[in-house]
Amino acid sequence: MVARGSEAFADPLIDDQRRIARSLIVDLSAAADRLPEQFRLRHPEVDWRGIRAARNFIAHDYAGTDDRILWQAIAVEFPRILVALGLQ
């Protein structure tokens, strides 16, 4: 999705990328909630609370979700999380 670029992501005629991004954020939050507290404490560099907040915001679509924020989450924040957890 990120490889396609931000212009493709923001294309108003193609919503699938934005729907996938929303789903990824919701799934990441659900997975983070299932992690043991000890694991989360060992990784304070990950904004666990922010992940949960993003999920709640997207799941309830408070005042609409800004596509630029979705892009920031998948293009910048997800890779940071992967690096912080030693997965990339």
N, C-alpha and C positions, 0 to 999 in steps of 0.2 A: 504494500500500500504506500509506504513512504517512498519507495523507489519510483513510483509513478509521479511524484512531485506534488507540491501544494496546489498548483493550478488545477490539476486533475482532481484532486481531493475536493476543491471548492467549486468544481463545475456544477452549476445549479441544475443542469439537466441529468446528472448522474448522481443519485443519492446513495448508491450502494456502499461506497467507500466510507461515507459518514456514518451510515447505519452499522457497518462493521466496526468502526472505531468506537462507537457507543457501546457495542456489545463487548468489545475487548476490555474496555474500562470497567464495565460491570463485572465481567468474569475475573479480572485481576483483583478487584475488591473482594469478591467472594472467596477467591483463593487466599488472599492475604488474611482474611478473617479466620480461615481454617488453620493458619500457621500457629504453632505453639508460641505462647507469649515469650518464652526464653529466646526463640529465634528472632523475634522482632526486637527484643531488647539488645541482642548482639549486633543488630544493624540499625542503629539510631540515625544513620545518614539517609535512610529511606523514610520518606514522609508518610507513614502508615495512616495517620489521621487524615492527611490530604487525599490519600487514595480512597478512603471510605467516604469522605465528603464529596469527591468527584463522582463517585458512584451514585450517591443519594441525589446529587444535583441532576445528573443525567437520567437516572431512572424515573425521577419525578418531573423532569423537564421544566424546572422552575424558570418561568419567563423565557423559555427557549434556550437552547444550548448554542453558544457562540462557536461557530465552526473553527475559528482561529484557536480557541482553547482546545478543542478536540485535536487539531493538528499539533499543537504544542505538546499535548500529552503523548501522542503516539510517535512523533518525530524526535522529541527532545527528552521528555521525562521517562518514557519506557526504556530507551537505551541507557539512561543514567541508572535506572533501577537494576537493569541487567548487569552493568559494570559493578555497581555497589555490592551485588550479591555474588559476584565472581562467576556469572553465567555468560559473560562475553568478554 
